Amino acid sequence: MKNIKNIMIAFFLSEFGRAMYFVSITWILYRITNDPLYTGLLVGLGFLPGLILNLFFGILVDRSNRKLLSVLATLISMASMAILLLLLIINVVVPWIIIAVHMILQVAGSLFRPSIQAFIAEIFDKEQLPNVFSKTSSLATLGGLLGSAFSGLIIGIVGTNVSMSIVTLSFLVSAVCLITIDKSVISNEDERKIPDKKSIFLDLKEGFIYLNKNRFLFGLFIIMFNGQLVFHTSLGFLSVYTVEFLKRSSTVYGLLDATISIGGVVAGLLGTWWWKKNNNKIATYSLFIIVIGLVLMGLFKQLPFVFLGLFLIGLGTTWIRTLLQAVQQIATDSNYHGRMASLRMICNQGSVVVSGPILGWVAAGYGANFIYIGLLLPVSICLIYALNQSKTVKFIEITKQSA
């Protein structure tokens, strides 16, 4: 029980820190440059290193101690935040330094996510994973909610240096919680067979062969990268949207950012219910909810509609990211959890790398609200794809056996 509590606290603090960081840094960057194109570069280039490194992170997760990798990733996040805080204190921060530090943080996140997901998969039975991923997602999203809400207030009252200090401390405590997990009492650890040491490239090739034989997983990746695209784009450009389109302050920006997290918290709490209620239609209905949210964000300036749109985006994207992640873990052999998680993240991050600068250009030329209108096209196409995949035998079997 102590181990589970430590994992929950680590999730909470990591997301609290990431949310507070992201609200702070996007606000700082836009105030320095007054150009949404830099925001697009921050969102897009931040994921660029992960497109290559994720391939090797997956192999590393399948070969190595997953707890140790989770701790290492969290410590790298803490160190990058400490460096950024120091640069802010001595007032030498420029846009490209911000983007470079952001890339380091995203690389750490690319290692943390497959490591902690695979680590959780070692601890729990497959039948428990939908519930476990929903609950950990709920607590992590609650951390994101509080981080977003408080960051807007802290920036407005005492400045960004204080918010970045809190971010650094959050990652430090999260790392300590992970370090104190006692792996010796984890009963399911022996079920995983550590593969023989082979060439990294051979492991990489085996991962692609496994994915090619399991096209069902690739279908899940397509749906999930649309969820990630909407989620990261909505967060990344929200500062620009708040200032340019809504003409509001940093406090409102923090509350808007927190609203996405509120949707995520509700999605986490209701994840098991949503799974049982909709079974193989979980992706289809979740994407439809996202479409409604994007329409509200793109067409209305009134805050009630904007808050509702962000809530629906948080709700739908969280269900896509967490429940389909559980489907993926159930459908994947345990020795390939790391590589499949990393390949999924390559799809997720690749979509943001390509779209970030493009959407930044769209915001600069046509207005920030057109970012959300533009996202309707890929999401609508994905909605049709998800409806077709929901009819496959494997999707029906997995969702019913874990309902």
MOTAHU-V404854 format. One line per field, one symbol per residue. burial: # if it has 9 or more other ideal C-beta (glycine too) atoms within 8 Angstrom, else .. A space follows every 50 residues. Layout:
burial->???
This chain:
burial->..#..#########################.#...############### #.###########..##.##########.######.##....#.#.###. ########################....###################### #####....#########.######.##..#....#.#...#..#..... ..##.###.##..#.###############################...# ##################..##.##..###.#################.. ....############################.#.############### #############....#########.###.##.###.##.#..##.### .#.
